[in-house]
């Protein structure tokens, strides 16, 4: 069972593209439910499978007719200004008291936050509350590395107590692993999906303030180099000095990418292969002091609102990362 508010707690699985837009706020108002659903907000249990599929089970309204005699659907609507995406999943009777909808992994669900509702007949869809969310199959998930893309769907409870689904779709994908902080540098382990790396693989730190500012680091594992080439398990070390030398006194944010080979398109580094929909305020890392031409500063990694990995450098008094 997940909490009714706030982001989920971190799991044991995490011990160790472009500037990101802010996450849209969910409306506080909740749709008034049809009389047939009773006086309370209906809830949905949800089971996630390792392939990216979701199964929703909702308590059926009292006296509901057979499935063929009515129009019932679980509705997913993507959040955001101007977002028009909607996915309707038919509801069928799973047993005498439950309605079931299935979102197969093969059904596309573009990246974003999808609010879950139930629609009966011609009525306006009503928001669902989260019931039991079984996300065990997402912990330590390892998709087929040869698949061209990675699809992730994580159901969660919003801060207003509603059920939503966080979706990612990356083609290819660079999954952030262990993050190590040393004196004046950041080391990140990365696993690639949908692409393999060559001996000339590099990590790139791109400054949002000035896209022409790019700092690179060798991202090829030493053991792979000796064997004749990299594969999918990489690591790189980014010295903070390279970022502080071009710092101008404000808050700079550098987004981290992995370029598998010299001629390949870069891949955004993120941590999405587990059951945590919002890492930003759960997994935090200490900033280290640095001496920059503009004065004292501090630098440290953080996860964005989209679970992408970035680095922030700013004045010692700091400002919130985004």
NUGU-242868 format. One record per residue (C-alpha): residue number from 1; x, y, z. Coordinates in steps of 0.001 Angstrom, whole numbers, plus 524288, in hexadecimal, padded with zeros to 5 digits. Each point is the difference from the previous one (the first is absolute). Layout:
<atom nr="NUM" c1="X" c2="Y" c3="Z"/>
...
***
This chain:
<atom nr="1" c1="80000" c2="80000" c3="80000"/>
<atom nr="2" c1="8057E" c2="80D17" c3="7FC83"/>
<atom nr="3" c1="7FEC4" c2="80C6E" c3="80806"/>
<atom nr="4" c1="7F442" c2="808CE" c3="7FD57"/>
<atom nr="5" c1="8087F" c2="80BF3" c3="7FDF4"/>
<atom nr="6" c1="80DD7" c2="803C3" c3="7FC8A"/>
<atom nr="7" c1="809D7" c2="7F855" c3="7F81A"/>
<atom nr="8" c1="80289" c2="7F196" c3="802DE"/>
<atom nr="9" c1="80AF0" c2="7FBF9" c3="80907"/>
<atom nr="10" c1="80CDD" c2="7FB96" c3="7F9DC"/>
<atom nr="11" c1="801C3" c2="7F187" c3="7FDD4"/>
<atom nr="12" c1="80B39" c2="7F6E7" c3="80290"/>
<atom nr="13" c1="8026B" c2="7FFDC" c3="7F15F"/>
<atom nr="14" c1="80650" c2="80D51" c3="800B7"/>
<atom nr="15" c1="80A1B" c2="7FEDE" c3="80A56"/>
<atom nr="16" c1="80AE1" c2="8046C" c3="7FB37"/>
<atom nr="17" c1="7E40B" c2="830F3" c3="7B702"/>
<atom nr="18" c1="80300" c2="80DFC" c3="7FDAE"/>
<atom nr="19" c1="7FCAB" c2="808E3" c3="80B3B"/>
<atom nr="20" c1="7F4E1" c2="7F9DA" c3="80747"/>
<atom nr="21" c1="7F2FC" c2="806CC" c3="80096"/>
<atom nr="22" c1="7F960" c2="8011B" c3="80D0A"/>
<atom nr="23" c1="7F630" c2="7F5AC" c3="803EF"/>
<atom nr="24" c1="7F224" c2="804C4" c3="7FE40"/>
<atom nr="25" c1="7F83A" c2="80172" c3="80C76"/>
<atom nr="26" c1="7F457" c2="7F72E" c3="8018F"/>
<atom nr="27" c1="7F304" c2="80723" c3="801DE"/>
<atom nr="28" c1="7FB25" c2="7FFCE" c3="80DF7"/>
<atom nr="29" c1="7F1D4" c2="7FDF5" c3="7FC25"/>
<atom nr="30" c1="7FB63" c2="7F1F0" c3="7FE83"/>
<atom nr="31" c1="7F4A9" c2="7FCAA" c3="7F6F4"/>
<atom nr="32" c1="7F31E" c2="7FD56" c3="8070A"/>
<atom nr="33" c1="7FCBD" c2="7F1A0" c3="7FE78"/>
<atom nr="34" c1="7F3AA" c2="7FA90" c3="7F9C6"/>
<atom nr="35" c1="7F5B8" c2="7FAF6" c3="80963"/>
<atom nr="36" c1="80237" c2="7F213" c3="7FB26"/>
<atom nr="37" c1="80D7E" c2="80001" c3="80610"/>
<atom nr="38" c1="7FB59" c2="8036B" c3="80D86"/>
<atom nr="39" c1="80452" c2="80B53" c3="80891"/>
<atom nr="40" c1="80E85" c2="7FD55" c3="800CB"/>
<atom nr="41" c1="80B00" c2="800EB" c3="7F626"/>
<atom nr="42" c1="801B5" c2="7F2C8" c3="7F94E"/>
<atom nr="43" c1="80D62" c2="7FA01" c3="8013B"/>
<atom nr="44" c1="807DA" c2="7F74B" c3="7F724"/>
<atom nr="45" c1="809EC" c2="7F5AA" c3="8036D"/>
<atom nr="46" c1="80AF7" c2="7FF57" c3="7F61D"/>
<atom nr="47" c1="809F2" c2="7F581" c3="7FCAB"/>
<atom nr="48" c1="80BFD" c2="80374" c3="7F7D4"/>
<atom nr="49" c1="8072F" c2="7F5C0" c3="7F821"/>
<atom nr="50" c1="80E4B" c2="80015" c3="7FC35"/>
<atom nr="51" c1="7FCE7" c2="801FE" c3="7F194"/>
<atom nr="52" c1="7F969" c2="80D1D" c3="8028B"/>
<atom nr="53" c1="7F1D0" c2="7FBB0" c3="80087"/>
<atom nr="54" c1="7F610" c2="803FD" c3="80A5B"/>
<atom nr="55" c1="7F3A1" c2="7F948" c3="804EE"/>
<atom nr="56" c1="7F5B4" c2="8083B" c3="80714"/>
<atom nr="57" c1="7F55E" c2="7F9F5" c3="80892"/>
<atom nr="58" c1="7F4BA" c2="808CD" c3="8043C"/>
<atom nr="59" c1="7F4BD" c2="7FCC0" c3="8091E"/>
<atom nr="60" c1="7F3EF" c2="7FEB0" c3="7F746"/>
<atom nr="61" c1="7F40B" c2="80899" c3="802D0"/>
<atom nr="62" c1="7F508" c2="7F912" c3="80714"/>
<atom nr="63" c1="7F692" c2="7F9B5" c3="7F665"/>
<atom nr="64" c1="80868" c2="8027D" c3="7F3FB"/>
<atom nr="65" c1="7FAE7" c2="7F879" c3="7F411"/>
<atom nr="66" c1="807F1" c2="7F68A" c3="7F7F3"/>
<atom nr="67" c1="80B9A" c2="8062F" c3="7F8CA"/>
<atom nr="68" c1="7F936" c2="7FF2A" c3="7F2CC"/>
<atom nr="69" c1="7F483" c2="807E8" c3="80533"/>
<atom nr="70" c1="80721" c2="80C78" c3="8037D"/>
<atom nr="71" c1="80B4E" c2="808E2" c3="7FC36"/>
<atom nr="72" c1="80AFE" c2="7FFEB" c3="80A0B"/>
<atom nr="73" c1="80E28" c2="80428" c3="7FE90"/>
<atom nr="74" c1="80BF6" c2="80396" c3="807BD"/>
<atom nr="75" c1="804AE" c2="80CF3" c3="7FA76"/>
<atom nr="76" c1="80E0E" c2="804CC" c3="8004F"/>
<atom nr="77" c1="801F3" c2="80E60" c3="7FCAF"/>
<atom nr="78" c1="80D5C" c2="80617" c3="7FE94"/>
<atom nr="79" c1="801E3" c2="80BBB" c3="808CD"/>
<atom nr="80" c1="804C9" c2="80D25" c3="7FB3D"/>
<atom nr="81" c1="7FC00" c2="80C88" c3="7F966"/>
<atom nr="82" c1="7FA3F" c2="7FCC5" c3="7F2D5"/>
<atom nr="83" c1="801EC" c2="7F162" c3="801B3"/>
<atom nr="84" c1="7F596" c2="7F8E1" c3="7F83C"/>
<atom nr="85" c1="804CE" c2="7F1FE" c3="80154"/>
<atom nr="86" c1="7F61C" c2="7F64E" c3="80540"/>
<atom nr="87" c1="80046" c2="7F138" c3="800ED"/>
<atom nr="88" c1="7F34C" c2="7F899" c3="802B9"/>
<atom nr="89" c1="80103" c2="7F214" c3="804F3"/>
<atom nr="90" c1="7F390" c2="7F7B5" c3="80002"/>
<atom nr="91" c1="7FB7B" c2="7FB1A" c3="80D3E"/>
<atom nr="92" c1="7FB29" c2="7F200" c3="80111"/>
<atom nr="93" c1="7FAF9" c2="7F831" c3="80B7F"/>
<atom nr="94" c1="80B2F" c2="7F8C9" c3="80681"/>
<atom nr="95" c1="7F6C6" c2="7F9D5" c3="809FF"/>
<atom nr="96" c1="7F353" c2="80374" c3="806F2"/>
<atom nr="97" c1="8053F" c2="80C90" c3="805F6"/>
<atom nr="98" c1="80B9D" c2="80463" c3="7F800"/>
<atom nr="99" c1="801D8" c2="806AA" c3="7F2EC"/>
<atom nr="100" c1="80CE8" c2="7FE30" c3="7F8FB"/>
<atom nr="101" c1="8076E" c2="807F5" c3="7F5E3"/>
<atom nr="102" c1="80D0F" c2="7FC2D" c3="7FA19"/>
<atom nr="103" c1="80A4B" c2="808F0" c3="7FA23"/>
<atom nr="104" c1="808FA" c2="7F6F0" c3="7F855"/>
<atom nr="105" c1="80E43" c2="80389" c3="7FE6A"/>
<atom nr="106" c1="7FDAA" c2="80053" c3="7F151"/>
<atom nr="107" c1="7F673" c2="80B75" c3="800F1"/>
<atom nr="108" c1="80795" c2="80CD0" c3="7FE6B"/>
<atom nr="109" c1="7FF88" c2="80969" c3="80B75"/>
<atom nr="110" c1="80816" c2="80C32" c3="7FD23"/>
<atom nr="111" c1="8088C" c2="805AE" c3="80AAC"/>
<atom nr="112" c1="7F8DF" c2="807B4" c3="80A4E"/>
<atom nr="113" c1="7F6B9" c2="7FF23" c3="80B83"/>
<atom nr="114" c1="7F2FD" c2="7F984" c3="7FD37"/>
<atom nr="115" c1="7F46E" c2="80212" c3="80921"/>
<atom nr="116" c1="7F749" c2="7F401" c3="801B2"/>
<atom nr="117" c1="7F11F" c2="800F6" c3="7FFEC"/>
<atom nr="118" c1="7F463" c2="7F6ED" c3="7FE41"/>
<atom nr="119" c1="7F50B" c2="802C1" c3="7F649"/>
<atom nr="120" c1="7F2CF" c2="7F910" c3="80077"/>
<atom nr="121" c1="7F657" c2="801E6" c3="7F509"/>
<atom nr="122" c1="7FFFC" c2="80DD4" c3="7FAD5"/>
<atom nr="123" c1="803F2" c2="8063F" c3="80CD4"/>
<atom nr="124" c1="80BFD" c2="8087C" c3="80215"/>
<atom nr="125" c1="80BBB" c2="7F7E1" c3="8046C"/>
<atom nr="126" c1="8022C" c2="80068" c3="80EBA"/>
<atom nr="127" c1="80D87" c2="7FFA7" c3="80617"/>
<atom nr="128" c1="80483" c2="7F382" c3="80662"/>
<atom nr="129" c1="806E5" c2="7FE95" c3="80CFB"/>
<atom nr="130" c1="80B5F" c2="7F672" c3="8013C"/>
<atom nr="131" c1="7FD42" c2="7F306" c3="80663"/>
<atom nr="132" c1="80A98" c2="7F5B8" c3="80161"/>
<atom nr="133" c1="80B2A" c2="802D4" c3="7F6A2"/>
<atom nr="134" c1="80803" c2="7F3C1" c3="7FDA6"/>
<atom nr="135" c1="80CC2" c2="804D4" c3="7FA24"/>
<atom nr="136" c1="808EF" c2="7F4E0" c3="80404"/>
<atom nr="137" c1="8031C" c2="7FC46" c3="7F1FC"/>
<atom nr="138" c1="805B5" c2="80D9B" c3="7FD99"/>
<atom nr="139" c1="80A64" c2="7FECE" c3="80A8E"/>
<atom nr="140" c1="80D57" c2="7FD01" c3="7FA22"/>
<atom nr="141" c1="7F99A" c2="7FF08" c3="7F2B1"/>
<atom nr="142" c1="80914" c2="7FBE2" c3="7F4E5"/>
<atom nr="143" c1="7F963" c2="800E6" c3="7F2AB"/>
<atom nr="144" c1="80584" c2="7F948" c3="7F40B"/>
<atom nr="145" c1="80BBB" c2="8089C" c3="7FC95"/>
<atom nr="146" c1="7FE71" c2="7FCD8" c3="7F18A"/>
<atom nr="147" c1="7F265" c2="805D4" c3="7FEE5"/>
<atom nr="148" c1="80070" c2="80D1A" c3="7F8D3"/>
<atom nr="149" c1="7F865" c2="8072E" c3="80A8E"/>
<atom nr="150" c1="7FC88" c2="7FF8E" c3="80E68"/>
<atom nr="151" c1="7F206" c2="80259" c3="804A6"/>
<atom nr="152" c1="7FD58" c2="802BD" c3="80E5D"/>
<atom nr="153" c1="7F2D5" c2="8022E" c3="806AE"/>
<atom nr="154" c1="7FF81" c2="80267" c3="80EAD"/>
<atom nr="155" c1="7F2B8" c2="801F7" c3="806A6"/>
<atom nr="156" c1="80067" c2="808CA" c3="80BE8"/>
<atom nr="157" c1="7F7F5" c2="8080D" c3="8097E"/>
<atom nr="158" c1="80006" c2="80E9A" c3="7FD74"/>
<atom nr="159" c1="800F3" c2="809E3" c3="80AF2"/>
<atom nr="160" c1="7F138" c2="801B2" c3="7FF07"/>
<atom nr="161" c1="7FD80" c2="7F17F" c3="801EF"/>
<atom nr="162" c1="7FCD7" c2="7FCA0" c3="7F1EB"/>
<atom nr="163" c1="8054B" c2="7F52A" c3="7F75A"/>
<atom nr="164" c1="80939" c2="803BB" c3="7F506"/>
<atom nr="165" c1="809F8" c2="7F914" c3="7F771"/>
<atom nr="166" c1="80DA1" c2="80523" c3="7FCFA"/>
<atom nr="167" c1="80456" c2="7FB94" c3="7F29E"/>
<atom nr="168" c1="80D3A" c2="80021" c3="7F93C"/>
<atom nr="169" c1="80391" c2="7FB8F" c3="7F259"/>
<atom nr="170" c1="80E67" c2="800B0" c3="7FC7E"/>
<atom nr="171" c1="80613" c2="7FBEB" c3="7F301"/>
<atom nr="172" c1="80AB0" c2="7FC6B" c3="80365"/>
<atom nr="173" c1="80230" c2="80188" c3="80EA4"/>
<atom nr="174" c1="80B85" c2="80287" c3="80927"/>
<atom nr="175" c1="7FCB0" c2="7FB87" c3="80DC8"/>
<atom nr="176" c1="80753" c2="80690" c3="80B13"/>
<atom nr="177" c1="8056F" c2="7F686" c3="809F0"/>
<atom nr="178" c1="808B8" c2="80274" c3="80BB6"/>
<atom nr="179" c1="803F5" c2="80E22" c3="80228"/>
<atom nr="180" c1="80CE7" c2="8024F" c3="806FF"/>
<atom nr="181" c1="8044D" c2="80D0A" c3="80575"/>
<atom nr="182" c1="80E74" c2="8028B" c3="801A3"/>
<atom nr="183" c1="807D9" c2="80C1E" c3="802F6"/>
<atom nr="184" c1="7FD48" c2="8090C" c3="7F496"/>
<atom nr="185" c1="7F9C5" c2="7F617" c3="7F6CC"/>
<atom nr="186" c1="7F3F0" c2="7F7F7" c3="7FD0C"/>
<atom nr="187" c1="80087" c2="7F1CF" c3="7FB60"/>
<atom nr="188" c1="7F3EC" c2="7F9BF" c3="7F9F5"/>
<atom nr="189" c1="7FDCA" c2="7F201" c3="7FBC0"/>
<atom nr="190" c1="7F721" c2="7FE5B" c3="7F420"/>
<atom nr="191" c1="7F971" c2="7F48B" c3="7F945"/>
<atom nr="192" c1="7FBA5" c2="80174" c3="7F1DC"/>
<atom nr="193" c1="7F37D" c2="7FA76" c3="7FA1A"/>
<atom nr="194" c1="7FD3C" c2="7FF6D" c3="7F181"/>
<atom nr="195" c1="80DD1" c2="803A7" c3="7FC30"/>
<atom nr="196" c1="80DDD" c2="7FB8C" c3="80290"/>
<atom nr="197" c1="80BB1" c2="808C4" c3="80273"/>
<atom nr="198" c1="80CF1" c2="80097" c3="7F909"/>
<atom nr="199" c1="80D9B" c2="802BC" c3="804F8"/>
<atom nr="200" c1="7FDDE" c2="80E80" c3="7FD5C"/>
<atom nr="201" c1="7F3BB" c2="8010D" c3="8088A"/>
<atom nr="202" c1="7FF3A" c2="80CE7" c3="80754"/>
<atom nr="203" c1="7F78D" c2="8066C" c3="80A3A"/>
<atom nr="204" c1="7FB9F" c2="80DE3" c3="7FD85"/>
<atom nr="205" c1="7FC25" c2="80A9E" c3="8099B"/>
<atom nr="206" c1="7F7F5" c2="80A76" c3="7F90C"/>
<atom nr="207" c1="7FDC3" c2="80D4D" c3="8060C"/>
<atom nr="208" c1="7F1E5" c2="804A6" c3="7FF3F"/>
<atom nr="209" c1="80408" c2="80E46" c3="800F9"/>
<atom nr="210" c1="8088F" c2="7FF1C" c3="7F3FA"/>
<atom nr="211" c1="7FE17" c2="7F411" c3="7F713"/>
<atom nr="212" c1="80D61" c2="8026C" c3="7F9FD"/>
<atom nr="213" c1="80636" c2="7FC3D" c3="80CFC"/>
<atom nr="214" c1="8023B" c2="7F14C" c3="7FFCE"/>
<atom nr="215" c1="809A8" c2="7F891" c3="8085B"/>
<atom nr="216" c1="80384" c2="7F1DC" c3="7FCE3"/>
<atom nr="217" c1="805C6" c2="7F470" c3="80738"/>
<atom nr="218" c1="8047C" c2="7F283" c3="7FB99"/>
<atom nr="219" c1="7F510" c2="7F649" c3="8028E"/>
<atom nr="220" c1="80646" c2="7F321" c3="7FC11"/>
<atom nr="221" c1="8023D" c2="7F5BB" c3="80A6A"/>
<atom nr="222" c1="80E4B" c2="7FC6A" c3="801C6"/>
<atom nr="223" c1="7FD68" c2="7F15B" c3="7FF21"/>
<atom nr="224" c1="7F87E" c2="801D8" c3="7F350"/>
<atom nr="225" c1="80B12" c2="807E8" c3="7FA21"/>
<atom nr="226" c1="80975" c2="7F4E9" c3="802A7"/>
<atom nr="227" c1="7F671" c2="7F6AE" c3="7F985"/>
<atom nr="228" c1="7FF59" c2="807F0" c3="7F391"/>
<atom nr="229" c1="7F3EC" c2="8086E" c3="80230"/>
<atom nr="230" c1="7F545" c2="80455" c3="80936"/>
<atom nr="231" c1="7F2F1" c2="7F93D" c3="80172"/>
<atom nr="232" c1="7F4C6" c2="804F5" c3="80878"/>
<atom nr="233" c1="805C3" c2="801D3" c3="80DA6"/>
<atom nr="234" c1="8072C" c2="80CF8" c3="80087"/>
<atom nr="235" c1="804F6" c2="809C3" c3="809E8"/>
<atom nr="236" c1="80531" c2="80DCA" c3="7FF19"/>
<atom nr="237" c1="805CA" c2="80A1F" c3="80912"/>
<atom nr="238" c1="7FCA1" c2="80E60" c3="7FE74"/>
<atom nr="239" c1="80955" c2="80998" c3="806BB"/>
<atom nr="240" c1="7F8AB" c2="80B59" c3="80610"/>
<atom nr="241" c1="80B1F" c2="80928" c3="7FC79"/>
<atom nr="242" c1="7FBDD" c2="7FFC1" c3="7F1C5"/>
<atom nr="243" c1="7F29B" c2="80520" c3="803BA"/>
<atom nr="244" c1="804AA" c2="80A18" c3="809C5"/>
<atom nr="245" c1="8096B" c2="80633" c3="7F64B"/>
<atom nr="246" c1="7F4B0" c2="8051F" c3="7F7BF"/>
<atom nr="247" c1="7F6C1" c2="802F8" c3="80B44"/>
<atom nr="248" c1="7FB77" c2="80E39" c3="7FFCF"/>
<atom nr="249" c1="7FA55" c2="8012D" c3="80D91"/>
<atom nr="250" c1="7F1E7" c2="7FBA4" c3="7FE1A"/>
<atom nr="251" c1="7FA03" c2="7F284" c3="80086"/>
<atom nr="252" c1="80504" c2="7F78A" c3="7F4DD"/>
<atom nr="253" c1="7FA19" c2="7F2D3" c3="7FD07"/>
<atom nr="254" c1="80727" c2="7F5FC" c3="7F7C2"/>
<atom nr="255" c1="7F85F" c2="7F4A9" c3="7FA15"/>
<atom nr="256" c1="80739" c2="7F30E" c3="7FEA6"/>
<atom nr="257" c1="7FFEB" c2="7F82C" c3="7F36A"/>
<atom nr="258" c1="806F8" c2="7F3F2" c3="7FAE5"/>
<atom nr="259" c1="804FA" c2="7FF78" c3="7F1ED"/>
<atom nr="260" c1="80214" c2="7F183" c3="7FCF7"/>
<atom nr="261" c1="80956" c2="8027C" c3="7F4A4"/>
<atom nr="262" c1="805DD" c2="80C05" c3="7F9CC"/>
<atom nr="263" c1="7F5DF" c2="80071" c3="7F529"/>
<atom nr="264" c1="7F407" c2="7FBD4" c3="807DB"/>
<atom nr="265" c1="7F51C" c2="8085C" c3="80583"/>
<atom nr="266" c1="80182" c2="802A8" c3="80E9B"/>
<atom nr="267" c1="7F6F6" c2="7F94E" c3="809B3"/>
<atom nr="268" c1="7FAAE" c2="806DE" c3="80C11"/>
<atom nr="269" c1="8045C" c2="7F998" c3="80CB0"/>
<atom nr="270" c1="7F4B1" c2="7FD13" c3="80930"/>
<atom nr="271" c1="7FBBD" c2="7F699" c3="80AC0"/>
<atom nr="272" c1="7F2B9" c2="7FA5B" c3="7FC6E"/>
<atom nr="273" c1="8012B" c2="7F134" c3="80142"/>
<atom nr="274" c1="7F9F0" c2="7FE46" c3="80D68"/>
<atom nr="275" c1="7F392" c2="80395" c3="80759"/>
<atom nr="276" c1="80336" c2="80E35" c3="80352"/>
<atom nr="277" c1="7F83F" c2="809E6" c3="7F7CC"/>
<atom nr="278" c1="80623" c2="80C21" c3="8062C"/>
<atom nr="279" c1="80E2C" c2="7FF4A" c3="80413"/>
<atom nr="280" c1="802B2" c2="80E85" c3="800FD"/>
<atom nr="281" c1="7FC4A" c2="8021C" c3="80E39"/>
<atom nr="282" c1="802CD" c2="7F21E" c3="804AE"/>
<atom nr="283" c1="80DCB" c2="7FD4F" c3="7FB50"/>
<atom nr="284" c1="80871" c2="80BBF" c3="802FC"/>
<atom nr="285" c1="80EB8" c2="80148" c3="7FFA4"/>
<atom nr="286" c1="808CB" c2="80961" c3="8077E"/>
<atom nr="287" c1="80613" c2="80B54" c3="7F8A7"/>
<atom nr="288" c1="80EAC" c2="801FE" c3="800C5"/>
<atom nr="289" c1="80696" c2="80D3A" c3="8017F"/>
<atom nr="290" c1="8085F" c2="804B2" c3="7F4AD"/>
<atom nr="291" c1="80816" c2="80C13" c3="7FD8E"/>
<atom nr="292" c1="7FBEF" c2="80685" c3="7F351"/>
<atom nr="293" c1="804CD" c2="80C74" c3="7F945"/>
<atom nr="294" c1="7F36D" c2="806AB" c3="80447"/>
<atom nr="295" c1="801B7" c2="7FBE2" c3="80E30"/>
<atom nr="296" c1="7FBF2" c2="7F4C6" c3="808E8"/>
<atom nr="297" c1="7F5FD" c2="7F6A0" c3="7FA6A"/>
<atom nr="298" c1="7FA9B" c2="7F286" c3="80273"/>
<atom nr="299" c1="7FD77" c2="7F504" c3="7F658"/>
<atom nr="300" c1="7F821" c2="7F388" c3="800C8"/>
<atom nr="301" c1="7F7B3" c2="7F657" c3="7F83A"/>
<atom nr="302" c1="7F142" c2="7FF31" c3="800C1"/>
<atom nr="303" c1="7F487" c2="7F99B" c3="7F937"/>
<atom nr="304" c1="7F6B5" c2="808D4" c3="7F88E"/>
<atom nr="305" c1="7F134" c2="7FF6C" c3="80098"/>
<atom nr="306" c1="800B4" c2="7F60C" c3="7F4E8"/>
<atom nr="307" c1="80A0B" c2="7F74E" c3="806F2"/>
<atom nr="308" c1="80ADB" c2="80487" c3="7F6E4"/>
<atom nr="309" c1="80D83" c2="801D0" c3="805D4"/>
<atom nr="310" c1="805DE" c2="80DAC" c3="8005C"/>
<atom nr="311" c1="80A35" c2="807DE" c3="80763"/>
<atom nr="312" c1="7FDDF" c2="80D35" c3="80640"/>
<atom nr="313" c1="80A3E" c2="80A3A" c3="80329"/>
<atom nr="314" c1="7FC34" c2="80C54" c3="80725"/>
<atom nr="315" c1="80348" c2="80976" c3="80AE1"/>
<atom nr="316" c1="80213" c2="7FA7B" c3="80D75"/>
<atom nr="317" c1="7F2D4" c2="80515" c3="804C1"/>
<atom nr="318" c1="7FA0B" c2="7F85A" c3="7F4C2"/>
<atom nr="319" c1="7F2FA" c2="7FF6F" c3="7F8FD"/>
<atom nr="320" c1="7F71A" c2="7F47E" c3="7FD66"/>
<atom nr="321" c1="80388" c2="7F6DC" c3="7F4F3"/>
<atom nr="322" c1="7F622" c2="7FDA5" c3="7F516"/>
***
